Amino acid sequence: QSALTQPPSASGSPGQSVTISCTGTSSDIGGYNYVSWYQQHPGKAPKLMISEVSKRPSGVPDRFSGSKSGNTASLTVSGLQAEDEADYYCSSYAGSNSFVFGTGTKVTVL
Amino acid sequence: EVQLLESGGGLVQPGGSLRLSCAASGFTFSSYWMHWVRQAPGKGLVWVARIYTDGGSTGYADSVEGRFIISRDNAKSTLYLQMNALRADDTAVYYCARETRGSEDYWGQGTLVTVSS
């Protein structure tokens, strides 16, 4: 149950795109299509942004998109806005009734 | 409106025990898997435990296996986390969350557990 690997930080100017990677193994990301992405603002509870690799829950802007290739998942935020500045975490089902989160990425809007 | 409200956090000495509760409303509690997730101060999210709809199946992170017990009372729409043999590194905000198809789609606001002498 080692944490999934994310870059500590990412940044972009308003209107630009930023992509965050999330690297795991064949036992988690590579083995299942249950990859999720969460946004967390300081002092707040996490919010689901992407489920099942690439599905957007109701109310999440279409600027947010997800994908997966092999053991690596990615979250892309297009058309960055000031309110997108937050911490982002990936998560994956890891088999045997367990889950694992990523190490987290702080996104800064320049 | 889906609501999850955690309670039971507080200060406990190393080696002590604490039971967290999560009161659910706004959805059919008995139809959903439920999770506990924690976050140490200034750190990232860490998955803790998961329980099936009827409580018949559970899963735990290696770091809490054998010390923590997740359970639920569907009649009361309440999720629990019994935490035993607490250590300093268990200090965190503990969130309960509802699962839908492999994702935690609703989260509570969390309850802070501090393990210190």
Interface residues (C-beta under 8 A of the other chain):
Chain A: Q1 A3 Y32 Y34 S36 Y38 Q40 A45 P46 K47 L48 S51 E52 P57 D87 Y89 S91 Y93 S96 N97 S98 F99 V100 F101 G102 T103 G104
Chain B: H35 V37 G44 L45 V46 W47 R50 S57 T58 G59 Y60 A61 D62 S63 Y95 T100 R101 G102 S103 E104 D105 W107 G108 Q109 G110
